[in-house]
Amino acid sequence: MSASPNDARRVRTRVAPSPTGDPHVGTAYVALVNYCFAKQHGGDFLLRIEDTDQARSTPESEQAILAALRWTGLSWDEGPDVGGPHGPYRQSERSKIYKRYADELLEKGHAFRCFCTPERLDAMRAAQRAAGTQQKYDGLCAGIGAEESARRAAAGEPYVVRMKIPATGVCVVNDVARGPVPFDYSSVDMQVLLKSDGLPTYHLANVVDDHLMEITHVIRGEEWMSSAPKHLLLYEYFGWEPPVLMHLPLLRNPDKSKLSKRKNPTGILFYQRMGYLPEALLNFLGLLLAPAPEGQEIFGVDDLTKRLDLAKISLGGPVFDVAKLDWLNGQYLRAISTEELLERTLAWGFDRARVARIASLAKSRVERLSDLVPSTAYLFAGCVAVTKESFAGTKLPVDEIRKALALAMWRLDAERTFDMAAVERVLKGVGETLGVKFRDLSRVYYVAMTGSATALPLFDSMELLGRDIVRERLRVALEALGGVTAKEQKEWGHS
């Protein structure tokens, strides 16, 4: 394939995560292929923070993303932390830019102001559901004249800006691996580009930023394939050359379902806290992108950069096989020197500040130094052994225990920060929801976290373990008791 849409252009790729949660291994997967492709062609790899969702985006999540990707060993040529000539690299700092381009689309007649109220849109969607037709905007405001539209906007009437879509015709998306993929314009929604608060949606910001940052290749997950016609249409409206598109297959669970934290750990930082080496994780992800010749499964990023061929990436849905990752990690551990193994172990879980805090919590509970290891082992373990029988000593019925574990897991996920205060607030809040004394409920969480009904102070322990390990231990404990049905999930307030 061509190195770029125009061979004279320097290849530039990007990864653009949203800081709305824990950094996902899928982000590392997408970052890796973008990094390798750019370096293969002597180009640049950028990191951009797509934080247009102001309600869910947090600085803490952004910092976690940067730290997680740095831990993997990947680096970027431009980004919010390293700067560059195409900044700012946070979309929240680029609002005036998007407003200018939205106005340009309005002036050219490629977009329109939509004054529909949320109530009107809800009624429209309900009618479409009842009729069994596709749910998309019906175009009511597209027919409002330019003068009336401007008058209503000037009068302060709330509106969003939507893009116009041709009534007929086909958009052909040329994907590096899939070839030409046709989309009927009749199936494409009149996408909101600028929200009523003046902030852009993903679609406008994505296209404008990729153009202004001179991105030549957009390599992203296949969940964005259906958005490609809207993006290509925007490039056409602006008169810009579109980038080469490649939609990567989504990572899958062993049962071929989409990789999800409901079934498996998905956070990059989970694998860090479990004691995986970053080289092993990137090697594993590399195998999903470019299978190695027989007997050559151990390779680094430089080797992957030489071998990567976007057109030959399998579209079958790569399986995130943790057993394979375990094997790879073992190979890396055995290959390093004893001295390096010691250094990495100390850096992983035995930094002085962490050990000092654990010692402070444990000293009132031990009578010999040899008691320290068994009493604190759960803070260094990846997993703890928990079965249904482990909860036999608690006073709650099994269904209440399951609900307590599920509510804690979901509510902790929703917390912007993860510290003792957040943990205490969430767990005690679950007790109030269930109408259970926290003294009785705490034993449930002690078992899930430690495998025992007692240990060091619960809230301290959970903060020391960290969000990713806590979430996985709650999930494992919940599965040991039978999990949660879809009906229960809905009844318990989690969709």
NORJO-V510147 format. One record per pair of residues at least 12 apart in sequence whose ideal C-beta (glycine too) atoms are under 8 Angstrom apart, sorted by the first residue. I is the first residue (numbers start at 1). GAP is how many residues later the second one is. D is the distance in Angstrom with one decimal. If there is no record, write none. Layout:
# NORJO-V510147
<<I | GAP | D> <I | GAP | D>>
This chain:
# NORJO-V510147
<<1 | 175 | 6.0> <1 | 243 | 7.4> <1 | 309 | 6.6> <1 | 310 | 5.8> <2 | 242 | 7.4> <3 | 38 | 4.7> <4 | 37 | 7.6> <4 | 212 | 4.1> <4 | 213 | 7.0> <4 | 240 | 7.0> <5 | 211 | 6.0> <5 | 236 | 5.6> <5 | 237 | 7.2> <5 | 238 | 6.4> <5 | 239 | 5.7> <6 | 235 | 6.9> <9 | 205 | 7.4> <9 | 207 | 5.4> <10 | 32 | 7.7> <10 | 33 | 5.4> <10 | 34 | 6.8> <10 | 204 | 7.7> <10 | 206 | 7.5> <11 | 26 | 7.3> <11 | 27 | 5.7> <11 | 30 | 4.0> <11 | 31 | 7.2> <11 | 32 | 3.1> <11 | 33 | 7.4> <11 | 205 | 5.3> <11 | 206 | 6.5> <12 | 26 | 6.8> <12 | 31 | 5.6> <12 | 32 | 4.8> <12 | 33 | 7.8> <12 | 34 | 6.7> <12 | 201 | 7.1> <12 | 202 | 5.4> <12 | 203 | 5.2> <12 | 204 | 5.2> <12 | 205 | 7.5> <13 | 21 | 4.0> <13 | 22 | 7.5> <13 | 24 | 5.8> <13 | 25 | 4.5> <13 | 30 | 6.9> <13 | 31 | 7.6> <13 | 32 | 5.5> <13 | 33 | 7.1> <13 | 202 | 6.7> <13 | 203 | 7.4> <13 | 204 | 5.1> <13 | 205 | 7.8> <13 | 206 | 6.1> <14 | 20 | 6.4> <14 | 31 | 7.1> <14 | 32 | 4.1> <14 | 33 | 6.9> <14 | 34 | 5.5> <14 | 196 | 7.3> <14 | 199 | 6.9> <14 | 201 | 5.5> <14 | 204 | 7.8> <15 | 12 | 6.7> <15 | 15 | 5.5> <15 | 16 | 4.1> <15 | 19 | 5.3> <15 | 20 | 8.0> <15 | 30 | 7.7> <15 | 31 | 7.7> <15 | 32 | 5.7> <15 | 33 | 7.6> <15 | 54 | 7.9> <15 | 61 | 7.8> <16 | 31 | 7.7> <16 | 32 | 4.4> <16 | 33 | 7.4> <16 | 34 | 4.8> <16 | 190 | 7.3> <16 | 193 | 7.8> <17 | 30 | 8.0> <17 | 32 | 6.9> <17 | 33 | 6.9> <17 | 48 | 5.2> <18 | 31 | 7.7> <18 | 32 | 4.9> <18 | 33 | 6.6> <18 | 35 | 6.4> <18 | 38 | 7.9> <18 | 39 | 6.7> <19 | 30 | 5.9> <19 | 32 | 5.4> <19 | 38 | 4.8> <19 | 39 | 6.0> <19 | 40 | 7.5> <19 | 42 | 3.8> <19 | 43 | 3.9> <19 | 45 | 7.9> <19 | 46 | 6.0> <20 | 33 | 6.0> <20 | 36 | 4.1> <20 | 37 | 5.6> <20 | 38 | 7.5> <20 | 41 | 6.1> <21 | 35 | 7.8> <21 | 40 | 6.1> <21 | 392 | 7.5> <22 | 39 | 7.4> <22 | 42 | 6.4> <22 | 244 | 7.8> <22 | 245 | 4.2> <22 | 246 | 7.8> <22 | 247 | 6.5> <22 | 248 | 8.0> <22 | 445 | 6.5> <22 | 446 | 6.5> <23 | 38 | 7.9> <23 | 41 | 5.4> <23 | 42 | 4.5> <23 | 45 | 3.8> <23 | 46 | 7.0> <23 | 244 | 6.4> <23 | 245 | 4.6> <23 | 246 | 6.4> <24 | 242 | 5.3> <24 | 243 | 6.6> <24 | 244 | 7.0> <25 | 226 | 6.9> <25 | 234 | 7.4> <25 | 241 | 5.6> <25 | 242 | 7.2> <25 | 243 | 5.6> <25 | 246 | 7.1> <25 | 256 | 7.7> <25 | 260 | 7.5> <25 | 295 | 7.1> <26 | 195 | 6.7> <26 | 224 | 7.4> <26 | 225 | 5.6> <26 | 233 | 6.7> <26 | 240 | 7.3> <27 | 38 | 6.9> <27 | 41 | 7.8> <27 | 42 | 7.2> <27 | 241 | 7.1> <28 | 40 | 7.4> <28 | 41 | 6.6> <28 | 44 | 5.5> <28 | 46 | 7.5> <28 | 240 | 5.5> <28 | 253 | 7.0> <28 | 254 | 7.4> <28 | 257 | 6.3> <29 | 219 | 7.3> <29 | 222 | 6.1> <29 | 256 | 5.0> <29 | 259 | 7.1> <29 | 260 | 7.8> <30 | 189 | 6.9> <30 | 190 | 6.3> <30 | 191 | 6.4> <30 | 218 | 6.4> <31 | 16 | 7.7> <31 | 38 | 6.0> <31 | 41 | 7.8> <31 | 43 | 5.6> <32 | 40 | 7.9> <32 | 42 | 6.8> <32 | 250 | 6.1> <32 | 253 | 5.3> <32 | 254 | 6.7> <32 | 257 | 7.0> <32 | 269 | 7.4> <32 | 272 | 7.5> <33 | 186 | 5.6> <33 | 215 | 6.5> <33 | 256 | 5.5> <33 | 275 | 7.0> <33 | 277 | 7.7> <33 | 280 | 7.8> <34 | 183 | 7.8> <34 | 185 | 5.2> <35 | 39 | 5.5> <35 | 41 | 7.7> <35 | 266 | 7.4> <35 | 270 | 8.0> <36 | 253 | 7.9> <36 | 265 | 6.7> <36 | 268 | 5.3> <36 | 269 | 4.3> <36 | 272 | 4.8> <37 | 180 | 6.5> <37 | 182 | 6.5> <37 | 271 | 6.3> <37 | 273 | 6.6> <38 | 179 | 7.9> <39 | 266 | 5.0> <40 | 265 | 5.1> <40 | 266 | 7.1> <40 | 268 | 6.1> <43 | 173 | 7.5> <44 | 33 | 4.4> <44 | 34 | 6.7> <45 | 30 | 8.0> <45 | 31 | 5.2> <45 | 32 | 5.7> <46 | 30 | 5.9> <46 | 31 | 6.5> <46 | 32 | 4.6> <46 | 33 | 6.3> <46 | 38 | 7.3> <46 | 40 | 7.5> <46 | 43 | 7.3> <46 | 167 | 6.2> <46 | 169 | 7.4> <47 | 19 | 7.8> <47 | 22 | 7.3> <47 | 29 | 4.2> <47 | 31 | 7.3> <47 | 32 | 3.6> <47 | 33 | 7.2> <47 | 34 | 8.0> <47 | 42 | 6.9> <48 | 31 | 7.1> <48 | 32 | 7.8> <48 | 41 | 5.1> <48 | 42 | 7.8> <48 | 43 | 7.3> <48 | 161 | 6.3> <48 | 165 | 7.1> <49 | 13 | 5.6> <49 | 16 | 7.6> <49 | 31 | 5.5> <49 | 40 | 6.3> <49 | 41 | 4.6> <49 | 42 | 6.8> <49 | 43 | 8.0> <50 | 41 | 5.3> <50 | 152 | 6.6> <50 | 155 | 6.8> <50 | 156 | 7.3> <51 | 39 | 5.8> <51 | 40 | 5.6> <51 | 41 | 4.8> <52 | 39 | 5.1> <52 | 40 | 7.0> <52 | 147 | 5.5> <52 | 148 | 5.7> <52 | 149 | 6.6> <52 | 150 | 6.3> <52 | 153 | 5.5> <54 | 38 | 6.9> <54 | 143 | 8.0> <54 | 145 | 6.6> <57 | 35 | 7.3> <58 | 358 | 4.9> <60 | 356 | 6.0> <60 | 357 | 5.7> <61 | 355 | 7.9> <62 | 18 | 7.5> <62 | 28 | 7.9> <64 | 205 | 6.7> <66 | 13 | 8.0> <66 | 14 | 7.8> <66 | 15 | 5.7> <67 | 202 | 7.8> <68 | 199 | 7.8> <68 | 200 | 3.9> <68 | 201 | 5.4> <68 | 204 | 7.3> <69 | 199 | 7.5> <71 | 197 | 7.1> <71 | 198 | 7.8> <71 | 201 | 5.6> <71 | 207 | 5.6> <72 | 196 | 6.9> <72 | 206 | 4.7> <72 | 209 | 6.3> <72 | 210 | 5.7> <73 | 205 | 5.0> <73 | 206 | 6.8> <73 | 209 | 6.5> <73 | 228 | 7.1> <74 | 208 | 7.6> <74 | 227 | 7.8> <78 | 135 | 7.8> <86 | 126 | 6.5> <86 | 127 | 4.4> <86 | 128 | 7.0> <91 | 109 | 7.3> <91 | 114 | 4.9> <91 | 118 | 6.8> <92 | 107 | 7.8> <94 | 111 | 7.3> <94 | 115 | 7.1> <95 | 103 | 6.4> <95 | 104 | 6.2> <95 | 105 | 7.5> <97 | 111 | 6.5> <97 | 115 | 7.3> <98 | 96 | 6.8> <98 | 101 | 7.7> <98 | 102 | 4.0> <98 | 106 | 5.7> <98 | 107 | 5.7> <98 | 110 | 5.9> <99 | 95 | 7.0> <99 | 99 | 6.4> <101 | 103 | 6.9> <101 | 107 | 5.2> <101 | 137 | 7.2> <102 | 59 | 5.0> <102 | 91 | 5.8> <102 | 92 | 4.4> <102 | 98 | 7.3> <102 | 102 | 6.5> <104 | 134 | 7.4> <105 | 56 | 7.3> <105 | 58 | 6.9> <105 | 88 | 7.1> <105 | 129 | 8.0> <105 | 132 | 6.0> <105 | 133 | 7.9> <106 | 55 | 6.6> <108 | 129 | 6.8> <109 | 37 | 8.0> <109 | 55 | 7.4> <110 | 53 | 6.6> <110 | 54 | 5.6> <110 | 127 | 4.1> <111 | 50 | 5.3> <111 | 51 | 6.3> <111 | 52 | 5.1> <111 | 53 | 6.2> <111 | 82 | 6.2> <112 | 29 | 6.0> <112 | 30 | 5.1> <112 | 32 | 6.8> <112 | 37 | 6.8> <112 | 49 | 7.3> <112 | 50 | 5.9> <112 | 52 | 6.4> <113 | 28 | 6.6> <113 | 31 | 7.2> <113 | 36 | 4.7> <113 | 39 | 7.4> <113 | 40 | 5.8> <113 | 46 | 4.3> <113 | 47 | 7.5> <113 | 48 | 6.1> <113 | 49 | 7.9> <114 | 23 | 7.3> <114 | 26 | 7.8> <114 | 27 | 4.3> <114 | 45 | 6.0> <114 | 46 | 5.1> <114 | 47 | 7.3> <114 | 48 | 4.8> <114 | 76 | 7.9> <114 | 78 | 7.4> <115 | 26 | 5.7> <115 | 29 | 7.6> <115 | 37 | 6.1> <115 | 42 | 5.7> <115 | 43 | 7.2> <115 | 44 | 4.8> <116 | 21 | 8.0> <116 | 24 | 6.3> <116 | 25 | 6.1> <121 | 16 | 7.8> <124 | 13 | 7.7> <124 | 14 | 5.8> <134 | 53 | 6.7> <136 | 52 | 7.9> <136 | 53 | 3.9> <136 | 54 | 7.1> <137 | 25 | 6.5> <137 | 52 | 5.9> <137 | 53 | 4.4> <139 | 51 | 6.4> <141 | 21 | 7.5> <142 | 20 | 7.6> <142 | 22 | 6.5> <142 | 48 | 7.0> <158 | 38 | 4.9> <159 | 37 | 6.5> <160 | 32 | 4.8> <160 | 33 | 7.9> <160 | 34 | 6.3> <160 | 35 | 5.7> <160 | 36 | 5.4> <161 | 31 | 7.1> <161 | 32 | 5.0> <161 | 33 | 3.9> <162 | 28 | 4.6> <162 | 29 | 6.5> <162 | 30 | 5.5> <162 | 31 | 6.5> <163 | 27 | 6.1> <163 | 28 | 5.2> <163 | 30 | 5.4> <163 | 40 | 7.8> <163 | 67 | 6.7> <163 | 70 | 7.0> <163 | 71 | 6.8> <163 | 74 | 7.7> <164 | 26 | 6.7> <165 | 20 | 5.6> <165 | 23 | 5.0> <165 | 24 | 7.3> <165 | 25 | 5.4> <165 | 65 | 7.8> <165 | 68 | 7.1> <166 | 19 | 4.5> <167 | 18 | 7.1> <167 | 19 | 7.3> <168 | 17 | 6.4> <168 | 18 | 6.9> <169 | 15 | 7.8> <169 | 16 | 5.0> <170 | 12 | 5.0> <170 | 13 | 6.7> <170 | 14 | 5.7> <170 | 15 | 6.8> <171 | 12 | 4.8> <171 | 14 | 6.2> <171 | 17 | 7.3> <171 | 57 | 7.9> <171 | 58 | 3.9> <171 | 61 | 6.0> <171 | 62 | 6.7> <173 | 52 | 7.2> <173 | 55 | 4.4> <173 | 56 | 6.4> <173 | 59 | 6.6> <173 | 72 | 6.4> <174 | 71 | 6.8> <175 | 50 | 7.5> <175 | 53 | 7.9> <175 | 70 | 5.5> <175 | 71 | 6.3> <175 | 72 | 5.7> <176 | 68 | 6.4> <176 | 69 | 7.0> <176 | 70 | 4.1> <176 | 134 | 4.8> <176 | 135 | 5.7> <177 | 69 | 6.2> <177 | 70 | 7.5> <177 | 133 | 6.4> <177 | 134 | 5.9> <177 | 135 | 7.9> <177 | 136 | 5.7> <177 | 138 | 5.9> <178 | 69 | 7.2> <178 | 137 | 6.9> <181 | 44 | 7.2> <181 | 47 | 7.9> <183 | 43 | 7.7> <183 | 45 | 7.7> <183 | 46 | 4.5> <185 | 44 | 7.3> <188 | 41 | 5.2> <188 | 42 | 6.3> <188 | 45 | 7.9> <189 | 41 | 7.8> <191 | 12 | 5.3> <191 | 39 | 5.1> <203 | 24 | 6.4> <203 | 27 | 5.6> <203 | 28 | 6.5> <203 | 31 | 7.2> <204 | 30 | 7.2> <206 | 25 | 6.7> <207 | 24 | 5.3> <207 | 27 | 4.5> <207 | 28 | 6.4> <207 | 31 | 7.7> <210 | 33 | 6.1> <211 | 24 | 7.5> <211 | 27 | 7.2> <211 | 29 | 5.0> <215 | 28 | 5.4> <216 | 27 | 5.5> <216 | 28 | 6.6> <217 | 26 | 5.6> <217 | 27 | 4.7> <217 | 28 | 8.0> <217 | 29 | 6.8> <218 | 25 | 4.7> <218 | 26 | 7.2> <218 | 27 | 5.5> <218 | 28 | 7.2> <219 | 27 | 4.5> <219 | 29 | 6.5> <219 | 91 | 7.1> <220 | 26 | 7.7> <220 | 27 | 6.4> <220 | 28 | 6.8> <221 | 26 | 6.7> <221 | 27 | 5.5> <221 | 29 | 5.8> <222 | 25 | 4.2> <222 | 26 | 6.3> <222 | 27 | 5.8> <222 | 28 | 5.8> <223 | 27 | 6.6> <224 | 23 | 6.4> <225 | 22 | 4.7> <228 | 17 | 6.1> <228 | 19 | 7.6> <246 | 64 | 5.3> <248 | 65 | 6.8> <249 | 64 | 7.3> <249 | 65 | 7.0> <249 | 66 | 5.0> <249 | 67 | 6.7> <249 | 68 | 5.0> <249 | 69 | 6.2> <250 | 67 | 6.3> <251 | 37 | 7.3> <251 | 66 | 7.9> <251 | 67 | 6.0> <251 | 68 | 7.9> <251 | 69 | 4.9> <252 | 65 | 4.5> <252 | 66 | 6.5> <252 | 67 | 5.1> <252 | 68 | 6.6> <253 | 66 | 7.3> <253 | 67 | 6.8> <254 | 65 | 5.8> <254 | 66 | 8.0> <254 | 67 | 6.6> <256 | 61 | 6.2> <256 | 63 | 7.3> <259 | 61 | 5.3> <261 | 210 | 7.0> <261 | 214 | 7.8> <262 | 213 | 7.8> <264 | 56 | 6.9> <264 | 58 | 7.2> <265 | 203 | 6.7> <265 | 206 | 7.6> <265 | 207 | 5.0> <267 | 200 | 7.7> <267 | 201 | 4.4> <267 | 204 | 7.8> <268 | 13 | 7.8> <269 | 197 | 7.1> <269 | 198 | 7.7> <269 | 199 | 5.0> <270 | 198 | 3.5> <270 | 199 | 6.8> <270 | 201 | 7.8> <270 | 202 | 6.3> <271 | 54 | 7.8> <272 | 76 | 8.0> <273 | 109 | 7.8> <273 | 192 | 7.8> <273 | 193 | 5.6> <273 | 195 | 5.7> <273 | 196 | 5.3> <274 | 108 | 4.4> <274 | 195 | 7.6> <275 | 54 | 8.0> <275 | 73 | 5.6> <275 | 74 | 7.5> <275 | 107 | 6.4> <276 | 49 | 6.9> <276 | 53 | 5.0> <277 | 52 | 5.9> <277 | 55 | 4.9> <277 | 56 | 6.9> <277 | 67 | 7.2> <279 | 21 | 6.8> <279 | 53 | 5.7> <280 | 45 | 6.8> <280 | 48 | 4.7> <280 | 49 | 4.1> <280 | 51 | 7.5> <280 | 52 | 4.6> <281 | 44 | 7.0> <281 | 48 | 8.0> <282 | 18 | 7.8> <282 | 19 | 5.9> <282 | 22 | 7.9> <283 | 14 | 7.7> <283 | 15 | 6.5> <283 | 16 | 6.2> <283 | 17 | 7.2> <283 | 45 | 5.6> <283 | 49 | 7.6> <284 | 40 | 6.5> <284 | 41 | 4.7> <284 | 44 | 5.3> <286 | 13 | 6.7> <286 | 15 | 7.3> <286 | 18 | 4.3> <287 | 37 | 7.6> <288 | 30 | 3.7> <288 | 32 | 7.8> <289 | 15 | 7.0> <289 | 19 | 6.4> <289 | 24 | 5.8> <289 | 29 | 7.9> <290 | 14 | 6.1> <290 | 17 | 5.0> <290 | 18 | 5.3> <290 | 19 | 7.0> <290 | 22 | 7.5> <290 | 23 | 7.3> <291 | 23 | 7.8> <292 | 15 | 7.9> <297 | 31 | 7.3> <298 | 30 | 7.3> <298 | 33 | 5.8> <298 | 34 | 7.7> <349 | 31 | 5.3> <354 | 110 | 6.9> <357 | 103 | 7.6> <357 | 107 | 6.9> <358 | 18 | 5.5> <358 | 21 | 6.0> <358 | 98 | 7.5> <358 | 106 | 6.8> <359 | 13 | 7.4> <361 | 95 | 4.6> <361 | 96 | 6.1> <361 | 99 | 5.6> <361 | 100 | 7.9> <362 | 13 | 5.7> <362 | 14 | 5.5> <362 | 94 | 6.0> <365 | 91 | 7.0> <375 | 80 | 7.4> <375 | 81 | 7.2> <376 | 80 | 6.8> <378 | 71 | 6.9> <378 | 72 | 4.3> <378 | 73 | 6.4> <378 | 74 | 7.7> <378 | 77 | 6.4> <378 | 83 | 7.6> <379 | 77 | 7.6> <379 | 82 | 6.6> <379 | 85 | 5.6> <379 | 86 | 6.6> <382 | 87 | 7.5> <383 | 89 | 7.6> <383 | 90 | 7.4> <383 | 93 | 6.8> <384 | 65 | 7.4> <384 | 66 | 6.1> <384 | 67 | 3.8> <384 | 89 | 6.6> <385 | 66 | 5.4> <386 | 61 | 6.4> <386 | 62 | 6.3> <386 | 65 | 5.7> <386 | 87 | 7.5> <386 | 90 | 6.1> <386 | 91 | 4.9> <386 | 94 | 5.4> <387 | 93 | 5.4> <388 | 92 | 5.6> <388 | 93 | 5.7> <390 | 57 | 5.1> <390 | 61 | 6.5> <390 | 87 | 8.0> <390 | 90 | 7.4> <391 | 53 | 6.7> <391 | 56 | 5.6> <391 | 90 | 7.1> <393 | 50 | 6.9> <393 | 60 | 5.4> <394 | 46 | 7.2> <394 | 49 | 4.7> <394 | 50 | 5.4> <394 | 53 | 6.9> <394 | 59 | 7.4> <395 | 45 | 4.8> <395 | 48 | 7.6> <396 | 40 | 6.6> <396 | 44 | 6.4> <396 | 45 | 7.2> <396 | 48 | 6.4> <398 | 83 | 5.8> <398 | 84 | 7.7> <400 | 34 | 6.2> <400 | 36 | 7.0> <401 | 43 | 5.3> <401 | 80 | 6.2> <402 | 76 | 6.2> <402 | 79 | 5.1> <402 | 80 | 6.7> <402 | 81 | 7.8> <402 | 82 | 6.5> <402 | 86 | 7.9> <403 | 31 | 6.7> <403 | 85 | 7.7> <403 | 89 | 6.1> <404 | 26 | 5.6> <404 | 27 | 8.0> <404 | 30 | 6.2> <404 | 32 | 7.5> <404 | 37 | 6.0> <404 | 40 | 5.4> <404 | 41 | 7.8> <405 | 39 | 6.9> <405 | 43 | 6.2> <405 | 69 | 5.3> <405 | 72 | 5.5> <405 | 73 | 4.5> <405 | 76 | 7.4> <406 | 72 | 5.9> <406 | 78 | 5.1> <406 | 82 | 7.7> <406 | 83 | 7.7> <406 | 86 | 6.2> <406 | 88 | 7.3> <407 | 23 | 4.7> <407 | 26 | 6.4> <407 | 27 | 7.8> <407 | 85 | 6.6> <408 | 18 | 6.2> <408 | 19 | 6.0> <408 | 22 | 5.4> <408 | 37 | 6.9> <408 | 66 | 5.9> <409 | 62 | 6.1> <409 | 65 | 4.2> <409 | 66 | 6.4> <409 | 69 | 7.0> <410 | 84 | 4.8> <411 | 15 | 4.6> <411 | 18 | 6.8> <411 | 19 | 6.9> <412 | 14 | 5.4> <412 | 55 | 6.9> <412 | 58 | 6.7> <412 | 59 | 6.8> <412 | 62 | 7.7> <413 | 58 | 6.8> <418 | 45 | 7.2> <418 | 48 | 6.9> <418 | 49 | 4.1> <418 | 52 | 7.8> <419 | 44 | 5.5> <420 | 39 | 4.5> <420 | 40 | 6.2> <420 | 42 | 7.8> <420 | 43 | 4.8> <423 | 35 | 7.9> <423 | 36 | 4.9> <423 | 39 | 4.7> <423 | 40 | 6.2> <423 | 47 | 8.0> <424 | 35 | 4.9> <427 | 14 | 7.3> <427 | 15 | 7.5> <427 | 18 | 6.2> <427 | 31 | 7.7> <427 | 32 | 7.7> <442 | 16 | 5.9> <445 | 13 | 5.9> <445 | 17 | 7.8> <446 | 12 | 6.0> <447 | 30 | 7.0> <448 | 25 | 5.4> <448 | 26 | 5.7> <448 | 28 | 7.9> <448 | 29 | 3.8> <449 | 12 | 5.9> <449 | 13 | 6.2> <449 | 16 | 6.8> <449 | 21 | 7.0> <449 | 24 | 5.6>>
